[in-house]
Amino acid sequence: MTDLKEVIDSSAIKRTLKRMTHEILERNKGTEDLVIMGIKNKGVYIAQRILDNLIDIEGVKLPIGELDITPFRDDSAKKNVNLTKLDFSIENKKVILVDDVLYTGRSVRAALDAIMTYGRPKEIQLAILIDRGHRELPIRSDYVGKNIPTSRNETVIVSLREKDQVDGVFIGKK
């Protein structure tokens, strides 16, 4: 990868996630029956930030889970390892599924399969920090932080302070 260019800085990520949180509240008319599930790894950190925003805005702490999609991917040989952390029922709940980047849609497809093994939610809504296009499956996000058009020979890197010590979104050539 060469010449990383920052396209979103730390303060823009914070504002974007705050806006997305308000959109979630508006669409769902509050927090009733909502649960949040972050796709491992960076989706978990973004989900926690959305939850923190919900607590600040509504004063309500929702159940939050960590979804490991590895056993459900169509390109993974690791079918026997599942590191999902889910200590609540999703039956008849509105699941807010959170990830960092939406690209081909294959990770989201795997996440939908994974969620269904834990029960039958009332609804699944998708919240994505970055939508870069190039879908291979008919999947779209309900909540998009930023649309960043890219070419297939570029890569998008989401850097989060919980894992990478700094917040930012960068584009570089593969």
Secondary structure, DSSP 4 states (H G I P E B T S, - for coil): -EEEEEEE-HHHHHHHHHHHHHHHHHHHTSSTTEEEEEETTHHHHHHHHHHHHHHHHH--PPPEEEE--GGG-TT-S--S----B--S--TT-EEEEEEEEESSSHHHHHHHHHHHTT---SEEEEEEEEE----SSS---SEEEEE----TTEEEEEE-HHHHSS-EEEEEE-
